[in-house]
Amino acid sequence: MPLARSNCGIGVHLSHSKFMPASRAACVWLLLSTLPSSFPQSASSTLVAFPSKETLSYNIEWRLINAGEAQLELVPQRSGDKTIWQSKLHIESAGMVSKLYKLDDHYSTNMEGQFCTTSTDLDAIERSRHHGTKVVYDTAHGKATYVERDLLKNSVFKTGEVDIPGCVSDIIAGMYKLRSLKLAPGQSTQVALSDGKKTVSARIEAQQREQIKTKAGTFNTIRYEAFVFNGALYARKAQLLIWLSDDVRQMPVQIRARMSFPIGSITLELASEQHS
């Protein structure tokens, strides 16, 4: 299923995109578990605990119109005797928004350990541009290297390097790390984030419990705010809110980027989920 676009105020910003999602403590590897019937009726009686293989599909809304669709996939892979993870995000604009600003972005991130990013790859079609961006996180040498290419001209037009700590996450891995922490309302933490051009310690705050209704059902959630905008990781003035289900899945039920005029708010709402 195609996913909603992330750039130009259409979706959560990708780490290598001007308007990246949207977008990052130890990782606890949980097994499958069965939850009691006190959870919302929209949740199945047997829920798969995070982290596990999953595919989450979202509808993207901008100014009360359908702006596109997004799909976020998490897949376990084997590397010797350890499990590593790959996440794939596909964002695609739709309807009127696609006519104004066509987007077709494919983003992948490879992670290990405590959701520490090892590499990311973005293939972005935006209007008449087709760019590719790769970042390699070399923790052994404490560096992240960034290369952006014009895929139409087959040329490199931007490179960079930045210092990183022993474990750093891109914006998507940062969200998985948040899911592993299980913060209660009133608690907060700092997460090391990088987009290959800048590295910061970003504050993430658990704010309050809320019930959220989407096409996928009704969920009890905890609302978090990730302070990645306003000169933190991204210069743009904005507010990033994430609603995670208040159960073992810690599933992103809703993501909202509140930006200033003329973009306004962009909201991703969970439409369907698949787990295994």
C-alpha positions as CSV (number, residue, x, y, z in Angstrom):
1,M,0.0,0.0,0.0
2,P,1.5,3.4,-1.0
3,L,2.5,5.7,1.8
4,A,1.8,9.3,2.4
5,R,4.5,11.8,1.4
6,S,6.7,13.4,4.1
7,N,8.0,16.6,2.5
8,C,6.4,20.0,1.9
9,G,4.1,19.8,4.8
10,I,2.5,16.7,3.6
11,G,3.8,14.2,6.1
12,V,6.2,13.7,9.0
13,H,9.7,14.8,7.9
14,L,12.3,12.3,6.8
15,S,15.7,12.8,8.3
16,H,17.2,13.7,4.9
17,S,14.2,15.7,3.8
18,K,13.4,19.4,4.4
19,F,10.4,18.5,6.4
20,M,11.4,15.2,8.0
21,P,8.6,13.2,10.3
22,A,8.1,12.6,11.2
23,S,10.0,12.0,13.5
24,R,13.7,9.0,18.0
25,A,17.4,3.4,27.2
26,A,17.7,0.2,26.7
27,C,15.9,-2.0,24.2
28,V,13.9,-4.8,25.7
29,W,13.3,-7.7,23.4
30,L,9.9,-9.0,24.3
31,L,8.2,-12.2,23.3
32,L,4.5,-12.6,22.3
33,S,2.1,-12.1,25.1
34,T,-1.6,-12.2,25.7
35,L,-3.2,-9.2,27.3
36,P,-6.3,-9.1,29.6
37,S,-9.7,-8.1,28.2
38,S,-9.5,-4.7,29.9
39,F,-7.9,-3.2,26.8
40,P,-10.0,-1.4,24.2
41,Q,-12.3,-3.5,22.1
42,S,-10.5,-2.5,19.0
43,A,-7.4,-4.4,20.2
44,S,-7.4,-8.1,19.6
45,S,-7.3,-10.4,22.6
46,T,-3.8,-11.6,21.8
47,L,-1.4,-8.7,21.1
48,V,2.1,-9.0,19.7
49,A,4.5,-7.2,22.0
50,F,7.0,-4.7,20.6
51,P,9.5,-5.2,19.0
52,S,8.3,-7.8,16.4
53,K,7.7,-7.8,12.7
54,E,4.9,-5.3,11.9
55,T,3.4,-3.3,9.0
56,L,1.5,-0.1,10.0
57,S,-0.5,1.9,7.4
58,Y,-1.5,5.5,7.9
59,N,-3.8,8.0,6.3
60,I,-2.2,11.5,6.1
61,E,-4.5,14.5,6.7
62,W,-3.6,18.1,5.9
63,R,-6.1,20.9,6.4
64,L,-9.0,18.4,6.7
65,I,-8.2,16.8,3.3
66,N,-6.6,13.5,2.4
67,A,-3.0,14.3,1.6
68,G,-1.7,10.8,1.0
69,E,-0.8,7.5,2.6
70,A,2.2,6.2,4.6
71,Q,3.4,2.7,5.4
72,L,5.9,1.8,8.1
73,E,7.4,-1.7,8.2
74,L,9.7,-3.2,10.8
75,V,11.5,-6.5,9.8
76,P,13.9,-8.6,11.9
77,Q,17.0,-9.9,10.2
78,R,19.8,-12.2,11.3
79,S,23.5,-11.2,11.4
80,G,25.5,-14.0,12.8
81,D,24.2,-14.8,16.3
82,K,22.3,-11.5,16.8
83,T,19.1,-10.0,15.5
84,I,19.2,-6.7,13.7
85,W,16.3,-4.6,12.4
86,Q,15.4,-2.9,9.2
87,S,12.6,-0.4,8.9
88,K,11.1,0.8,5.7
89,L,8.9,3.9,5.3
90,H,7.0,4.7,2.1
91,I,5.2,8.0,1.7
92,E,3.1,9.0,-1.3
93,S,1.0,12.1,-1.8
94,A,-2.6,11.7,-3.1
95,G,-5.5,13.7,-4.6
96,M,-5.2,17.5,-4.8
97,V,-2.0,17.5,-2.8
98,S,-0.3,15.3,-5.3
99,K,-1.3,17.7,-8.1
100,L,0.2,20.6,-6.1
101,Y,3.4,18.8,-4.9
102,K,3.9,15.2,-6.0
103,L,5.8,13.1,-3.5
104,D,7.0,9.5,-3.7
105,D,9.6,8.9,-1.0
106,H,11.2,5.6,0.1
107,Y,13.2,5.6,3.3
108,S,15.0,2.7,5.0
109,T,17.0,2.5,8.2
110,N,19.1,-0.3,9.5
111,M,19.4,-0.7,13.3
112,E,21.1,-2.9,15.9
113,G,21.5,-3.1,19.7
114,Q,19.4,-0.5,21.5
115,F,17.9,0.8,18.2
116,C,21.3,2.3,17.2
117,T,21.3,3.3,13.5
118,T,24.0,1.9,11.3
119,S,22.8,3.3,7.9
120,T,19.9,5.1,6.2
121,D,18.9,5.4,2.6
122,L,16.3,7.8,1.1
123,D,15.1,7.7,-2.5
124,A,12.9,10.8,-2.9
125,I,10.8,11.9,-5.9
126,E,9.5,15.4,-5.2
127,R,8.0,17.4,-7.9
128,S,10.5,17.3,-10.8
129,R,13.4,16.3,-8.5
130,H,14.7,12.8,-7.9
131,H,17.3,12.7,-5.1
132,G,19.0,9.9,-3.2
133,T,20.6,10.3,0.2
134,K,22.7,7.8,2.1
135,V,24.1,8.1,5.6
136,V,26.5,5.7,7.2
137,Y,26.9,5.7,11.0
138,D,30.4,4.5,11.9
139,T,30.3,4.2,15.6
140,A,33.8,2.6,15.7
141,H,35.2,6.0,14.5
142,G,32.5,8.2,16.0
143,K,31.5,9.6,12.6
144,A,28.4,9.8,10.4
145,T,28.9,10.5,6.7
146,Y,26.2,12.0,4.5
147,V,26.1,11.8,0.6
148,E,23.2,13.3,-1.4
149,R,22.9,12.6,-5.1
150,D,20.9,14.0,-8.0
151,L,19.6,10.7,-9.5
152,L,18.5,12.4,-12.7
153,K,21.9,13.8,-13.4
154,N,23.8,11.0,-11.6
155,S,25.9,13.5,-9.7
156,V,26.8,14.2,-6.1
157,F,25.8,17.7,-4.9
158,K,26.1,17.5,-1.1
159,T,28.3,15.7,1.3
160,G,29.0,16.0,5.0
161,E,30.4,14.5,8.2
162,V,29.4,14.8,11.8
163,D,30.6,13.4,15.1
164,I,28.3,10.8,16.8
165,P,28.2,9.0,20.1
166,G,28.5,5.3,20.5
167,C,24.8,4.8,20.0
168,V,22.8,7.3,17.9
169,S,19.4,7.0,16.2
170,D,17.9,8.6,13.1
171,I,14.4,9.9,13.4
172,I,12.7,6.6,12.7
173,A,15.0,4.5,14.9
174,G,14.4,7.2,17.6
175,M,10.7,6.4,17.5
176,Y,11.4,2.7,18.0
177,K,13.7,3.6,20.9
178,L,10.9,5.6,22.4
179,R,8.5,2.6,22.1
180,S,11.0,0.5,24.1
181,L,11.2,2.9,27.0
182,K,7.6,2.8,28.3
183,L,7.6,6.2,29.9
184,A,4.7,7.2,32.2
185,P,3.0,10.6,31.9
186,G,5.3,13.2,33.6
187,Q,8.5,11.3,32.8
188,S,11.0,12.4,30.1
189,T,14.3,11.2,28.6
190,Q,17.1,12.3,26.3
191,V,17.8,10.5,23.0
192,A,20.8,10.9,20.8
193,L,19.6,11.7,17.3
194,S,21.3,12.5,14.0
195,D,20.4,13.0,10.4
196,G,24.0,12.7,9.2
197,K,24.4,16.5,9.2
198,K,23.8,17.3,12.8
199,T,23.8,15.3,16.1
200,V,21.8,16.4,19.2
201,S,20.5,15.0,22.5
202,A,16.7,15.5,22.0
203,R,14.3,15.7,24.9
204,I,11.2,13.4,24.7
205,E,8.4,14.0,27.2
206,A,5.5,11.7,28.1
207,Q,2.6,14.2,28.6
208,Q,-0.8,12.5,29.3
209,R,-3.1,9.6,28.5
210,E,-5.7,10.1,25.8
211,Q,-8.2,8.0,23.9
212,I,-7.7,8.2,20.2
213,K,-10.1,7.0,17.5
214,T,-8.8,6.2,14.0
215,K,-9.9,3.9,11.1
216,A,-8.1,1.1,12.8
217,G,-10.2,1.4,16.0
218,T,-10.2,3.1,19.4
219,F,-7.0,3.1,21.4
220,N,-5.9,4.1,24.9
221,T,-2.7,6.0,24.3
222,I,0.0,8.1,25.9
223,R,0.9,11.4,24.1
224,Y,4.5,12.2,23.8
225,E,6.3,15.3,22.5
226,A,9.7,15.0,20.8
227,F,11.6,18.3,20.9
228,V,13.4,18.0,17.5
229,F,12.3,21.2,15.9
230,N,12.9,24.9,16.7
231,G,16.7,24.7,16.3
232,A,17.2,21.3,17.9
233,L,17.8,18.8,15.1
234,Y,15.7,20.8,12.6
235,A,15.7,24.6,12.4
236,R,12.0,24.8,11.3
237,K,9.5,26.1,13.9
238,A,7.2,23.2,14.7
239,Q,5.9,20.9,17.3
240,L,6.0,17.0,17.0
241,L,3.5,14.9,18.9
242,I,3.3,11.1,19.0
243,W,0.5,9.0,20.5
244,L,1.6,5.5,21.4
245,S,-0.9,2.8,22.3
246,D,-0.8,2.1,26.1
247,D,-0.2,-1.6,25.8
248,V,2.7,-4.0,25.0
249,R,2.8,-2.9,21.4
250,Q,3.5,0.7,22.2
251,M,2.2,1.3,18.6
252,P,2.3,4.8,17.0
253,V,-1.5,5.4,16.6
254,Q,-1.2,9.0,15.6
255,I,1.6,11.4,14.7
256,R,1.1,15.2,14.3
257,A,3.5,17.9,13.2
258,R,2.1,21.4,14.1
259,M,3.8,23.9,11.8
260,S,3.4,27.6,11.3
261,F,1.5,29.3,8.4
262,P,1.1,28.4,5.6
263,I,1.6,24.7,6.2
264,G,-0.3,24.2,9.5
265,S,-0.8,20.8,11.0
266,I,-0.1,17.5,9.3
267,T,-1.6,14.3,10.9
268,L,-0.8,10.7,10.3
269,E,-3.6,8.4,11.6
270,L,-3.3,4.6,11.9
271,A,-5.5,2.9,9.3
272,S,-4.5,-0.7,9.6
273,E,-1.9,-2.9,11.4
274,Q,-0.3,-6.3,10.7
275,H,1.9,-8.1,13.2
276,S,3.6,-11.5,13.4
